[in-house]
Amino acid sequence: MFEIGNYVVYKNQVCIIKDLRINFFKGKDYYVLSPLLDSSLTINLPADDIENNLKAIMTKEEAIKLIESIPSIKMIESNDKMIENEYKELLKTEKEENLIKIIKTTYTRNNERLKKGKQVGEKDETYFNKAEKLLYSELAISLGMNYDEVKQYIFDTIHEVTS
């Protein structure tokens, strides 16, 4: 069971548990969640439904291990017409490794476009930003850093691991 003040992940969003409402609706207890990326939103989640919908933030050790594994995580192999469907499916899995796949794939695709003198792809940019926000917000809590520090830490760690 989670406690008020815990950080959790709900549908890929990092949230803080603001309250536990006892007998809130139809005799059920509800967690009150506030997403870090949209504090204007309040989510009421039945306490008996958390097993499938709520997970603890990864530990610092898990975060470091995940970041060190980034070079070995494969990019998405899909044709241009199907790539957006692949991005959507990977986002639904709520797995950090799949967010990394999206980030690596969209980053690489956009770099290739820029090298050819083309503009960045809109759907790639959209999914890159979405995956980056979701992943880095969780890593920031796990590592005790802010968003920009996480980006720099990932860059430095990958550079160190691949050198």
C-alpha positions in Angstrom: 0.0 0.0 0.0 1.2 3.5 -0.8 1.3 6.4 1.5 0.4 10.1 1.2 3.5 11.9 -0.1 4.8 8.9 -2.1 5.8 9.4 -5.7 4.3 6.8 -8.0 3.8 6.2 -11.8 0.3 6.2 -13.1 -0.1 5.5 -16.8 3.5 6.7 -17.5 2.9 9.9 -15.5 4.8 10.6 -12.3 2.4 11.6 -9.6 2.5 12.4 -6.0 -0.1 10.9 -3.7 -1.9 13.9 -2.2 -4.5 12.1 -0.1 -6.3 8.8 0.7 -10.0 9.3 0.8 -11.7 6.6 2.9 -15.2 5.5 1.7 -15.0 8.2 -0.9 -17.3 6.7 -3.5 -19.6 3.7 -3.1 -17.8 2.6 0.0 -14.4 2.4 -1.7 -11.2 4.1 -0.7 -9.5 6.3 -3.3 -6.0 7.6 -3.8 -5.9 11.3 -4.9 -3.0 11.7 -7.3 -1.5 14.9 -8.7 0.7 14.5 -11.9 4.0 16.4 -11.7 3.7 17.5 -15.3 0.2 18.9 -14.8 -0.5 19.9 -11.3 -3.9 21.3 -12.3 -5.1 17.7 -12.8 -6.4 15.6 -10.0 -6.8 11.8 -10.4 -9.0 9.8 -8.1 -8.0 6.2 -8.3 -9.8 3.4 -6.4 -7.4 1.9 -3.9 -8.4 -1.6 -4.8 -7.4 -0.9 -8.4 -3.8 0.1 -7.8 -2.2 -3.3 -8.6 -2.8 -2.8 -12.3 -2.5 0.9 -12.5 0.0 2.2 -10.1 3.7 1.4 -9.6 6.4 2.7 -7.4 9.1 5.0 -8.8 12.2 3.1 -9.7 15.0 3.2 -7.2 18.2 5.1 -7.8 20.0 1.8 -8.5 17.4 0.8 -11.1 17.6 4.2 -12.7 21.4 4.0 -13.0 21.2 0.5 -14.4 18.5 1.6 -17.0 20.6 4.6 -18.1 23.7 2.4 -18.5 21.7 0.0 -20.6 20.6 2.7 -23.1 23.3 1.9 -25.7 22.1 -1.7 -25.9 18.4 -0.9 -26.2 17.4 -1.4 -29.8 15.6 1.3 -31.9 12.3 0.7 -33.5 12.3 -1.0 -36.9 9.2 0.1 -38.7 8.4 1.8 -42.0 7.4 5.5 -42.1 3.7 4.7 -42.5 3.5 2.4 -39.5 6.0 4.2 -37.1 3.3 6.3 -35.4 1.3 3.2 -34.5 4.5 1.7 -33.1 5.1 4.8 -30.9 1.5 4.7 -29.6 1.8 1.0 -28.7 5.1 1.4 -26.9 3.7 4.3 -24.9 0.8 2.1 -23.8 3.2 -0.5 -22.3 4.3 2.0 -19.6 7.8 0.5 -19.7 10.8 2.8 -19.4 12.8 0.7 -21.9 10.1 1.4 -24.5 10.3 5.2 -23.8 14.0 4.9 -24.5 13.3 3.1 -27.8 11.0 6.0 -28.8 13.6 8.6 -27.8 16.5 6.9 -29.7 14.4 6.3 -32.8 12.9 9.7 -33.1 16.3 11.4 -32.3 18.1 9.4 -35.0 15.3 9.9 -37.6 15.3 13.6 -37.0 19.1 13.9 -37.1 19.1 12.0 -40.5 16.5 14.5 -41.8 18.6 17.4 -40.7 21.7 16.0 -42.3 19.8 15.8 -45.6 18.7 19.5 -45.3 15.1 18.5 -44.4 13.0 19.7 -41.5 12.4 17.7 -38.3 9.4 15.4 -38.6 6.4 16.6 -36.7 5.3 13.2 -35.4 8.8 12.2 -34.4 9.3 15.5 -32.6 5.9 15.1 -30.8 6.7 11.5 -29.6 10.3 12.4 -28.7 9.1 15.2 -26.4 6.4 13.1 -24.9 8.7 10.1 -24.2 11.4 12.3 -22.9 9.1 14.1 -20.5 7.7 10.9 -19.1 11.0 9.2 -18.7 13.0 12.1 -17.4 10.4 13.1 -14.9 10.6 9.6 -13.3 14.4 9.6 -13.4 14.5 13.0 -11.8 12.7 11.8 -8.8 14.7 8.5 -8.6 18.0 10.3 -9.0 17.2 13.3 -6.9 17.9 15.7 -9.8 16.0 18.2 -11.8 15.0 17.6 -15.4 18.0 19.3 -17.0 20.4 17.6 -14.7 18.9 14.2 -15.7 19.5 15.0 -19.4 23.1 15.9 -18.8 23.6 12.9 -16.5 22.2 10.5 -19.2 24.5 12.1 -21.9 27.6 11.8 -19.6 26.8 8.3 -18.6 26.2 7.1 -22.2 29.4 8.8 -23.3 31.3 7.1 -20.4 29.7 3.6 -21.1 30.4 3.7 -24.8 34.0 5.1 -24.5 
